[in-house]
Amino acid sequence: MAENVGVIEGLWRYPIKSTGGERLRSVAVDERGMVGDRLFAVRDAEGRFGSGKNTRRFRRMDGLLHLSSRYPHSTVEPGPPELLDPHGNVVADPTAFLRGHLGRDDVELAREGEISHFDQLPLSVLTTATLDRIRREVPGVPVDERRFRPNILVRTPPGTPAFVEDEWIGREATLGDTLRIEFLRSSERCVMTNQAQQDLPHSPLILRTIARTHGNRLDALATIVTPGTVRVGDRLVLDREG
């Protein structure tokens, strides 16, 4: 039979990749993921996107996490997002501000084209059971879900083991009335989890703890099977195995 594993406690969307996101009460999800999630990114002259790491597609740009982004209106197809400075003020010209903030004159705010802005898969789901385990391992370090940038935070029942997300891999689930997703793998974490953002200080203990306790992996990543809308308070129900 289907398995009710928890209730949606938090929904996060990140209009501009690698900046702080916006917490929502409900959001539409299409084949690409949450509508508007990481639809924009900071792009340099080589076509690489601002991130917390250096790869073939991404360039590390320290300072982005001190900023945040949001859509001024909740629409089916969001327009350009607002970029907020470290004090929470909307900036008038995002590209001009980014160039000054990052100390680079070759960056611009760019909408996604042929190359995806996602690091891996479109939807990241994290449980409170796993989050609580990381908190216990680093009692002197402020920890909340913002360090791990999930799209969906699931409140799991008392006694749920940490890293329960591993058990979801390879299974489909329903969220709310119509949204269906399939869990494929977990995220391999990078130094971005350590970085300071807003009121969270820098701490190398975060990534070390994830590496030591769970092989550097945290959450469950999913693709979209059937689009729909997800809301805080919805249940996440896993299909029966096999």
Buried (B, 14 or more C-beta within 10 A) or exposed (E): EEBEBBBBBBBBBBBBBBBBBBBBEBBBBBEBBBBBBBBBBBBBEEEBBBBBEEEEBBBBBEBBBBBBBBBEEBEEEBEBBBBBEBEEEEBEEBBEBBBEBBEBEEBBBBEBEEEBBBBBBBBBBBBBBBBBBBBEBBEEBEBEBBBBBBBBBBBBEEEBEBBBBBBBBEBBBBBBEEBBBBBBBBBEBBEBBBBEBEEBEEBEBBBBBBEEBBEBBBBBBBBBBEBBBBBBEBBBBBBEEE
